[in-house]
């Protein structure tokens, strides 16, 4: 008997799919995580740290903040009191 042979080499296509998946993950996830920030980003961070305001001294006593009273009115909800006449289904007809 003659054996049926697939026209597409499935093992080769599977290997190519695995290789492309590994390449995609490497380029878009692993490589950016390993590279450090660029020189421009480091310059901006250094300049921002230089011009940052000094932290204020912590307050020595706690202050009491007055509570805020919120008064609101809800709009009335309209409820329909009409009953809908539904025709009976075939099995429910008396």
KETILUM-116186 format. One record per residue (C-alpha): z, y, x. Coordinates in steps of 0.5 Angstrom, whole numbers, padded with zeros to 4 digits, always signed. Example, Ala and Ser with C-alpha at 12.3 -4.5 7.8 and 13.67 -1.06 7.14 Angstrom:
+0016-0009+0025+0014-0002+0027
END
This chain:
+0000+0000+0000-0001+0007+0002+0005+0012+0003+0005+0018-0001+0005+0024+0004+0007+0031+0002+0003+0036+0004+0008+0041+0006+0012+0039+0012+0019+0040+0009+0023+0039+0015+0020+0045+0019+0020+0050+0013+0028+0048+0012+0029+0050+0020+0025+0056+0019+0029+0058+0013+0036+0057+0017+0033+0061+0023+0031+0067+0019+0038+0066+0016+0041+0066+0022+0037+0072+0025+0038+0076+0019+0046+0075+0019+0046+0077+0026+0042+0083+0026+0045+0086+0020+0053+0083+0021+0054+0081+0027+0051+0086+0032+0053+0092+0029+0060+0090+0029+0060+0089+0036+0057+0095+0038+0061+0101+0039+0061+0108+0036+0055+0112+0039+0057+0118+0044+0056+0123+0038+0061+0120+0034+0066+0120+0039+0064+0127+0041+0066+0129+0034+0072+0125+0033+0075+0129+0040+0073+0136+0037+0076+0134+0030+0082+0132+0034+0083+0138+0038+0082+0143+0032+0087+0139+0027+0093+0143+0025+0099+0141+0027+0104+0137+0022+0109+0141+0018+0116+0140+0019+0119+0135+0014+0123+0138+0009+0130+0137+0010+0132+0137+0002+0129+0134-0004+0126+0139-0009+0126+0137-0016+0120+0138-0020+0120+0140-0027+0117+0134-0032+0110+0136-0035+0110+0135-0043+0103+0133-0046+0102+0134-0053+0096+0131-0056+0093+0130-0063+0089+0124-0064+0083+0125-0069+0083+0121-0075+0079+0115-0075+0074+0114-0081+0074+0107-0084+0069+0105-0089+0072+0102-0095+0065+0099-0098+0064+0092-0098+0058+0089-0097+0055+0084-0101+0052+0078-0097+0048+0073-0100+0051+0066-0100+0048+0061-0095+0044+0055-0098+0050+0050-0097+0055+0055-0100+0052+0056-0106+0056+0054-0112
END
